[in-house]
Amino acid sequence: MSSQSDQPFLQIVVCAAGVAPDVGKLITAAQQRRWDVGVVTTPQALGFLDPEAIEAQTGHPLRSAWRTPDQPRPTRPADAIAVAPATFNTINKWAAGLSDNLALGILCDAYGMGIPTAVMPYLNSAQAAHPAYRQSLERLREMDILIGTYEPHRPKAGGGADRYRWEEALELLTTRL
């Protein structure tokens, strides 16, 4: 799907998690709702994805690193952002205001720019029990970030892909647009 300036632009931020290879489900759901979609990954998530397939599906380059000043912007500014899947690491860094990769830079900027953002966590129960995670979710709520539901899986077990609700990110964003 090529860029359509009359369609709102959804930036999907993908983190390194077991369900990341299924991000095409979210892309398809967004496109069916008439969104133009682009994908940015954390550096580690890049290894979980098929860049050519995502680029063919979205019509935009898959990004995981900052562009140089002489390079043109590969997409227009986002009208909304969906972070899916969102890992323990990214959620905590984002809430702390850390911007050590492109994905986090986009998320930190989005708050100051007032871009509606939904986050769909994917983590294990040991990580979810950590006080930093709870504090980070509270900080994100204070920032008016929309937080989806996910029942954490057992540590070292992975799983939960069948329960991961990709489309919930779109449902959450619909309340803000």
Helices and strands as residue ranges (DSSP letters): E 9-14, G 20-22, H 24-32, E 36-41, G 45-48, H 51-58, E 80-86, H 88-96, H 102-113, E 117-121, H 125-129, H 131-142, E 146-147, G 161-163, H 168-174
